Amino acid sequence: MAQPQIVTQPEAQHDDHATRVWVALQAFVRAQDRREELRDALCLGRGTGRITALLKLTEGPLTLRDIAELIGVDAPYATLIVDHLEARGLVGRTSYPGDRRRKLVTLTPAGRAAAALASHIMDQPPAGFAQLPDDELAVLERILNRLGADLPG
């Protein structure tokens, strides 16, 4: 008795190919983890909340509640993060205009320098990027821009 042949539809082949590329892209990005380099350079301890808070504060002063929401932690943990950054001289806290119970967190000059260093470290392309010819980088850039056009925000 003959075995039935499975006919792969072009759409299914494309979906499988898209899945393989997506998995490879995720693996590549995960392999570029810069947390240890950031911890060593900034001496901010484990975790990424402190670095994320520093980077968010480059956009302007934030309340503790804003920081908690932006980095996805609860308010008490955001307070601990800000306490640590303040102890390092990277941020300052002032009363929120019109509501002394709320605190406004701003970067100090040292905090701006630390955030700039963190951005510099994170923005450095992996070694493999430098080896790609310009035409391949241009293709990758076009693809990423096209994909990014669908992102919210």
C-alpha positions in Angstrom: 0.0 0.0 0.0 1.4 3.3 -1.0 2.0 5.9 1.6 0.1 9.2 1.1 2.4 12.0 0.1 2.3 15.1 2.2 2.2 18.1 0.1 3.6 21.2 1.7 1.8 24.3 0.9 3.9 27.4 -0.1 2.4 29.3 2.8 3.4 26.6 5.3 6.9 26.6 3.9 7.1 30.4 4.3 5.8 30.2 7.9 8.4 27.5 8.7 11.1 29.6 7.2 9.9 32.7 9.0 9.9 30.7 12.3 13.5 29.5 11.7 14.7 33.0 11.0 12.9 34.4 14.0 14.4 31.7 16.3 17.9 32.4 14.9 17.4 36.2 15.4 16.3 35.7 19.0 19.3 33.4 19.7 21.6 36.0 18.2 20.2 38.9 20.3 20.3 36.8 23.5 23.9 36.0 22.8 24.7 39.7 22.9 23.9 40.1 26.6 25.7 43.2 27.8 24.5 43.0 31.5 27.9 41.9 32.9 29.7 44.6 30.9 27.3 47.2 32.2 27.6 46.0 35.8 31.4 46.1 35.6 31.4 49.6 34.0 28.8 51.2 36.2 29.1 49.2 39.5 25.4 49.2 39.9 25.0 45.6 41.1 22.9 42.8 39.7 19.7 43.2 37.7 18.8 45.7 35.1 16.3 48.0 36.9 18.9 50.5 37.9 20.3 50.8 34.4 16.8 51.0 32.9 15.8 53.7 35.4 19.0 55.7 34.5 18.2 55.5 30.8 14.6 56.4 31.3 15.6 59.5 33.3 17.6 60.8 30.4 14.3 61.8 28.8 13.5 64.0 31.8 12.5 63.9 35.5 10.1 61.2 36.6 8.1 60.5 39.7 8.7 57.3 41.6 5.4 55.9 40.3 6.5 56.8 36.7 9.7 54.9 37.2 7.9 51.9 38.6 5.5 51.7 35.6 8.2 52.3 33.0 10.5 49.5 34.3 7.7 47.2 35.3 8.2 47.0 39.1 6.1 47.9 42.1 6.5 51.2 43.8 8.5 49.9 46.8 11.0 48.3 44.5 11.3 51.5 42.5 12.0 53.3 45.7 14.8 50.9 46.4 16.3 51.4 43.0 16.2 55.2 43.4 17.7 54.9 46.9 20.6 53.0 45.4 21.1 55.4 42.6 20.8 58.4 45.0 23.4 56.8 47.3 25.8 56.6 44.3 25.1 60.3 43.5 23.5 59.5 40.2 20.0 60.9 40.9 18.4 63.5 43.2 14.9 63.6 44.6 12.8 66.7 45.1 9.2 67.3 46.0 6.8 67.3 43.1 5.5 70.8 42.4 2.1 71.1 44.0 2.3 67.8 45.9 5.0 67.4 48.5 4.1 63.8 49.1 5.2 62.8 45.6 8.9 62.8 44.7 10.4 63.9 41.4 13.6 62.0 40.4 16.2 63.7 38.2 19.7 62.7 37.0 22.7 64.5 38.4 25.7 65.3 36.2 27.2 62.0 37.3 24.0 60.2 36.5 24.0 61.7 33.0 27.5 60.5 32.5 26.6 57.0 33.7 23.6 56.9 31.4 25.7 58.0 28.5 28.2 55.3 29.3 25.4 52.7 29.5 24.0 53.8 26.2 27.5 53.7 24.6 28.0 50.1 25.8 24.6 48.9 24.7 24.8 50.7 21.3 28.1 49.0 20.3 27.4 46.5 17.6 28.5 42.9 18.0 31.8 42.0 16.3 29.9 40.2 13.5 28.3 43.4 12.4 31.6 45.1 11.6 32.4 42.1 9.3 29.3 42.6 7.2 29.7 44.5 4.0 27.9 47.7 3.6 25.4 46.3 1.1 24.4 43.5 3.5 24.1 46.1 6.4 21.8 48.2 4.1 19.6 45.2 3.4 19.3 44.4 7.1 18.6 48.0 7.9 15.8 48.1 5.3 14.3 44.9 6.7 14.4 46.2 10.3 12.9 49.5 9.3 10.1 47.8 7.5 9.4 45.5 10.5 9.7 48.4 12.9 7.0 50.4 11.0 4.5 47.9 12.4 5.6 48.4 16.0 3.3 50.4 18.4 4.4 53.8 19.7 
